[in-house]
Amino acid sequence: MELARAGRDPRRAGDRGCQRGQALIYGLFVLTAGLAALFFLFNTGQLVSEKTKLVNTGDAVAYSAGVMHARLLNFDAYANRAMIANTVAIAQMVSLSSWLQYADNLARFGAATMNPKFLPFYPAYAVALQIGPATKETLVDSGTLQELAAGSDMIVRKALMTAQWVAYQGMAVARKEVMDEVAQANYGGDGTVTVESLTGDELTGFLTRYADEQRSRFADASSASAGRDPFVPKRSWSLPGFWSDCPSATATGRVDWLDRRGGTALIGFDEWQAMDTLSEKRWVPKSKNDVMCQGLAEVPDGWGAQSAADNPSFDMEPNRYGGSPAVNPAASGLALVFSSNSWAYSGLPNFYDLSVDGLKQEDPRFRFAIRLRREKSQTATSEARSAIRPSARVNAYQATPAGGQELVAVSASEVFFQRTGPDETCSDGKRMGRDNCYGRNSLGKARELASLFNPYWQVHLVQSGEAVATAQEMQGATLP
């Protein structure tokens, strides 16, 4: 009766006690699966973080290498410009020496130009008379101009040429040091990383050192630059007299005149030659019976010449030096015999420029790819350097890098030629872009082409499918 009142059944109470704790078995399975998933997510997250850091580091390394390449190209361009400037300075000093010798001889032998028929020329003769001898003594005879020319030549040979060669030869070693330094700095004590170049040292195929008979581009650039100074390439004019000393010539409208010829020329690759002459041209009888004065005589009034060469040629091609050998042959001969001397000069320098194939391209570019490798043992995962060390059974659920025991990242940089940034505008309000203000077809000027005479090389990161494929093959990874 008491049990009935209490509503209890002893048999049922015993069955309910036997069923206690069955959910714990299911919970253990759930806990194990959750723990495995937790470690899998942890390892995957760590690998993703490592991979992201590796990719960023690879970009930094590739960009740093690209900056070095761009700086090398720009340095070569600035060095080439400096060598051209020094070469032009030598041409100017050769021209000045020749002109001062001409002025000195004009002051000593050009009294005939004081003839009243050449009255307009008298001020120039008076200046030569006043300053010619003294200036020649100060600048030419004392060796001042010669020493300046030798100094410019030494700067080109001992400093600029050597600097170009050292920069080129040391690029591979310096680039490797910079890439390793950037890579290790990005990890900052968090393990090690290995940097490899995928493309090899292809810079040797992008740049070329031109020497000997290959210096035509430098010769053309030097001559063109020297020609921008009007005094250097041609110093010529003609001054007609008021009459001729031959009355019949004057009667027929022919007068005597002064012919001034002079100029400076680059002879081959290793000589600057300058010559200055002034001759009076007189109408004279061709024979005793020529009363009409059909003949023409040359009376030299001034001459001078200067060469800069280790082995001077004293080229007398008729059209050189403003046509002096052809127009004033007698004065040119005097200049060659009595005034011409040569300074020591080693000639045009060897220089670096784009390769022959690169110069033929409309838009030459240099691409450089690198591969970064990081051992899985260096990663902060549960199976590597992490402080969390699960059991072997749980750790079976781990993230594994594709292709072996390394994480790998591939990055590439590209050096290209562009004179200005894309955001700058020209005076006409148009954007510069690739066709800059100084070479836009719409302005009637040719586009400025890439070379190592213009220091406008820049760098950016690019995607290189070829480098990625090479890295996958090296790693033995097969990706979808």
Secondary structure, 3 states (H helix, E strand, C coil): CHHHHHCCCHHHHHHHHHCCCHHHHHHHHHHHHHHHHHHHHHHHHHHHHHHHHHHHHHHHHHHHHHHHHHHHHHHHHHHHHHHHHHHHHHHHHHHHHHHHHHHHHHHHHCHHHHCHHHHHHHHHHHHHHHHHHHHHHHHHHCCHHHHHHHHHHHHHHHHHHHHHHHHHHCHHHHHHHHHHHHHHHHHCCCCCCEEEECCCCCHHHHEEEECHHHCHHHHHHHHHHHHCCCCCCCCCEEEECCCCCCHHHHHCCCCCEEEEEEEEEEECCCEEEEEEEEEEEEEECCCCCCCCCCEEEEEEEEEEEEEECCCCCCCCCCCCHHHHHHHCHHHHHHHHHHHCCEECCCCCCCEEEECHHHHHCCCCCEEEEEEEEEEHHHCCCCCCCCCCCCCCCHHHCCCCCCCCCEEEEEEEEEEEECCCCCCCECCCCCECCCCCCCCCHHHCCCCCCCCCCCCCEEEEEECCHHHHHHHHHHHCCCCC
